[in-house]
Each structure stands twice: as structure tokens, then as C-alpha cells.
């Protein structure tokens, strides 16, 4: 697996490859593909502008919701780790890689391959998936550093926080990446096959708990960041109506769940 310190060189190489693919194209298609360059800087500006009081209210509400679910963290963690064996463990180990640095190369490669096609929808989905991965990584990293939650493997308990201490459990970066990569494909190509891709993202989330890397609320937060970032970017690129995708967390005496609902009409 690529070390974390190797992530930035990998992203740099990816950026170079993307610029080559977007800029150095035949004259007949170069103008069409300039939309990716426009999206690259226009979306970043729009994301900053969207940080308004309403967004802050949503953030505060999300934190309050996670705080209300956090008492379930230790018991749910123990339950997931107790079932981590056999075929399930093999599946979780495989899906765990979807949220790691190794996922960057195939996501970049898929976009480069899309540039060789004449299918704008395919190109847009591939670019949005890559962009959502980058944006969600930046957002997640910021929250990780600010919150400073200790990982389960640190044996410090579920309520140990030390902002800017280097402890980076909340939110889960692997989970946000896994959902950010998949969500654009679901929104661009809504069908049974693409819905099934969420099983891979969910596997990443469960794997992070099973491997003692994150508390359940960490992965819920990561999933929300990944899905909402990808949804926001897809809506901008498609000019789609809001309200198509919703995330509903729920908790009971013996279970915690995260429900994704996609409206197709």
C-alpha cells in the first residue's frame, strides 16, 4: 500500500496526466474538454462561497447528531470486530483499498480513458468522480486536524479529543473517499448495477471499524462528506434539481444505520 507521505507525489503526477489529457487534444475536441478546466477552478470558488451561515447550521446539526450517536460507538465497534472473519474479512480487506491511496491511480486512469471516447456523459462522470475524491479528501483532512479524535486502536476511549494533536480518527478519510468515488456514477447512471457499487463503499466503511481504525460515527461522518460532496459537484455539472439524494441516519437499541435515498423522477 502507498504510504500516506506518498499521496502528494501521486496526486501531482495525476494532475500532470489530467492536464495533458485535457489540453493536448485534437483541435476539434479541445474546446469541448475545456469544461473540465472551468469546473476545476469554478467549483472551488463556488465551494468557498457556499460556506454561509446556513451551511454552518447544517454542520453544527451534524456534529450534534454524531454526538448523540457516539455512546453506541464502543458496543457497535465490538460487534463489527466480532464478525470480522472468513469470507467477510476477505471482502472487507479488499474494499478497504477503495478508500486508500491505491484508489487514486484507477480513478485518474478512468478519466484519461474517458477522454479517448466521444461520450460526454461518461467523461463528466469520470471527472466528477475524480474531483469529488480530491474535494472530499481536502474537507476530511481539515476536519480531522481540527477535531483531533483518538482512534480506537489508541485505547483512549470513544470520547478522547485533542484538536490539532495529530490524532485523525474523525471523520474517516477512507470512507469519504470510497463514497465520493462511487456517488457520481450512481447519479450519472442511475440503475441497479450502479446502486450496487455502494456495497463497495459500505464495505470500506465497515472495514475501517473492523480494522480498529475508526469508530462507527467516524465512518458515518466520512460517508456523509463523500456523498454530499459528490452530489454537490454532480448537481453543478448537470444543472440538476436539488433533493435527489438524501442521507438519513438512524439508531436503535441494537443497531445503527445510514440510509441513502435517490429520487429518479
Protein Blocks (a to p, Z undefined) as FASTA:
>chain_A
ZZfklmmmmmmmmmmmmmmmmmmccfklmmmmmmmmmmmmmmmmmmmmmmcfklmmmmmm
mmmmmmmmmmmmmmmmmmmmmmggcjllmmmmmmmmmmmmklmmmmmmmmmmmmmpccfk
lmmmmmmmmmmmmmmmmmmmmmmmmnopacfklonojkbccehklpafbccfklmmmmmm
mmmmmmmmgcfklmmmmmmmmmmmmmmmmnopacfklmmmmmmmmmmmmmmmmmmmnopa
ehkaccdddddfkbccddddddfZZ
